[in-house]
């Protein structure tokens, strides 16, 4: 099997295999270059992200530092996505993120896992499961999304939550492990956090 097929197969494999490591270092060099750019170098940042990512839409902004195991090689971003500082994408296989989704600071999205078996883990084996995040989601600061998880459209994941199982669309999810608190409802069109009335600032 080619290394790309191995990464996406769901089977255990050795990540230190030469062809995998060679491509990974090439991708990490691009990630290093991205993180070295000045905040004002937006044109250069956008151009580099288009080289780094598998797919990326318009108006995507990722604050630095940005961390990624394969430099975005297996990341598929829609349009108008914002990621705050220290986004970590463990993109050993595919990560799909829908348009208009936002990430708070220090969010981790992981696709790589290791066998529970001590014998295989001792040999550095791993396997990968894809992650799907829908459109218009808000992933709160410090959230951790584990391999194989899907999150539906419009859903809010509370800060500091560990998402171990699928979360449906149109809900607020909190707790550890993360679980549905409630559905998003008509009151949310009028109120922001803690019952405060929604007001839009004039500019």
C-alpha positions in Angstrom: 0.0 0.0 0.0 1.1 3.6 -0.6 1.6 5.6 2.5 -1.5 7.8 1.8 -3.6 4.7 1.7 -2.1 3.4 4.9 -2.9 6.7 6.7 -6.5 6.5 5.7 -7.0 2.7 6.1 -8.0 2.6 9.7 -5.4 -0.2 10.2 -2.5 -0.1 12.6 0.8 0.9 11.1 4.2 2.3 12.0 4.4 6.1 11.6 8.2 6.1 11.4 8.2 4.3 8.0 10.6 6.2 5.7 8.1 7.3 3.0 5.7 8.6 5.7 8.4 10.5 7.7 9.9 12.0 4.5 6.5 13.6 3.5 5.7 14.6 7.0 9.0 16.6 7.3 8.3 18.3 4.0 4.9 19.3 5.3 6.2 20.4 8.7 8.7 22.7 7.0 5.8 24.6 5.3 4.1 24.8 8.7 7.3 26.3 10.2 7.3 28.9 7.4 3.6 29.7 8.1 4.2 30.3 11.8 7.3 32.5 11.0 5.3 35.0 8.9 4.4 38.3 10.4 0.7 39.0 11.3 0.6 41.7 8.6 1.7 39.2 5.9 -1.9 38.0 5.2 -1.4 37.5 1.5 1.6 35.3 2.0 -0.2 33.4 4.8 -3.3 32.7 2.6 -1.1 31.5 -0.3 0.8 29.2 1.9 -2.3 27.7 3.5 -3.6 26.9 0.0 -0.4 24.8 -0.5 -0.6 23.2 2.9 -4.2 22.1 3.1 -6.0 19.4 1.2 -8.9 21.8 0.6 -9.4 25.3 1.8 -12.0 27.9 1.1 -12.0 31.7 1.0 -11.6 34.0 4.1 -9.9 31.4 6.3 -7.8 32.9 9.2 -5.7 30.8 11.5 -3.8 32.6 14.2 -0.2 31.6 15.0 1.1 29.5 16.5 -0.7 26.8 14.5 0.2 23.2 15.0 -0.5 20.3 12.7 1.0 16.8 12.5 1.1 16.8 8.7 0.9 20.6 8.2 -2.7 20.5 7.0 -2.1 17.8 4.3 -5.3 15.9 5.3 -7.4 19.0 6.4 -10.5 20.1 4.5 -11.7 23.6 5.4 -14.7 25.4 4.0 -15.1 29.2 3.8 -15.0 31.9 6.5 -13.3 29.8 9.2 -11.6 31.4 12.1 -9.1 29.6 14.4 -7.7 31.3 17.5 -4.2 30.7 18.9 -2.7 27.3 19.3 -5.1 25.3 17.1 -3.7 21.7 17.0 -4.8 19.5 14.1 -3.4 16.0 14.4 -4.2 15.3 10.8 -2.8 11.9 10.2 -6.1 11.2 8.4 -8.9 13.5 7.2 -10.3 16.4 9.2 -13.4 18.0 7.6 -14.6 21.4 8.8 -17.6 23.2 7.4 -17.9 26.8 6.5 -18.4 29.5 9.1 -17.0 27.4 12.0 -14.9 29.0 14.7 -12.3 27.6 17.0 -11.4 29.1 20.4 -7.8 29.2 21.6 -6.0 25.9 22.4 -8.4 23.5 20.6 -7.1 20.1 19.7 -8.7 18.0 16.9 -7.0 14.5 16.9 -7.4 11.7 14.3 -4.5 9.5 15.5 -4.8 6.9 18.2 -2.7 4.1 19.6 -3.7 0.5 20.4 -4.6 -0.3 24.0 -2.5 -3.4 23.7 0.8 -2.8 25.5 2.7 -5.0 23.0 1.7 -3.0 19.9 2.0 0.3 21.7 5.5 -0.5 22.7 6.3 -0.9 19.0 5.0 2.6 18.3 2.0 1.4 16.2 -0.9 3.8 15.6 -4.2 4.0 13.7 -6.2 6.9 12.4 -10.0 7.7 12.3 -11.4 10.8 10.5 -13.1 13.7 12.2 -16.1 15.6 10.8 -17.1 19.1 12.1 -20.2 20.6 10.5 -20.9 24.2 9.3 -21.3 27.2 11.5 -20.1 25.4 14.7 -18.4 27.1 17.6 -15.7 25.0 19.3 -14.9 26.5 22.7 -11.5 27.3 24.1 -9.5 24.2 25.1 -11.9 21.6 23.7 -10.4 18.3 22.6 -12.1 16.4 19.8 -11.1 12.7 19.7 -10.6 10.4 16.6 -13.6 9.3 14.7 -16.0 11.9 16.1 -18.6 13.8 14.1 -20.2 17.1 15.2 -23.4 18.4 13.4 -24.1 21.8 11.9 -24.6 24.8 14.1 -23.5 23.0 17.3 -21.7 24.7 20.2 -19.1 22.7 22.1 -18.4 24.3 25.5 -14.9 25.4 26.6 -12.6 22.7 28.0 -14.8 19.8 26.8 -13.5 16.4 25.7 -15.6 15.1 22.8 -15.5 11.3 22.8 -18.7 10.5 20.8 -20.7 12.0 18.0 -22.7 15.2 18.8 -25.8 16.0 16.7 -26.6 19.3 14.9 -28.2 22.4 16.5 -27.3 21.7 20.2 -25.2 23.1 23.0 -22.9 20.3 24.4 -20.9 20.5 27.6 -19.5 18.2 30.3 -16.7 15.7 30.4 -17.1 13.6 28.4 -19.0 16.0 26.3 -22.8 15.4 26.0 -25.8 17.4 24.8 -27.1 20.0 27.3 -30.0 21.3 25.2 -31.1 22.2 21.7 -30.5 25.6 20.3 -33.9 27.5 20.4 -35.6 30.7 19.5 -34.4 32.4 22.7 -30.8 32.1 21.4 -31.8 34.6 18.7 -32.5 37.2 21.3 -30.1 36.4 24.2 -26.3 35.9 24.5 -24.6 34.1 27.3 -26.1 34.2 30.9 -29.4 35.7 29.7 -28.0 39.0 28.5 -30.1 40.7 25.7 -28.6 40.6 22.3 -27.4 44.0 21.0 -25.4 44.6 17.8 -22.8 47.4 18.1 -23.1 50.2 15.5 -20.0 50.8 13.5 
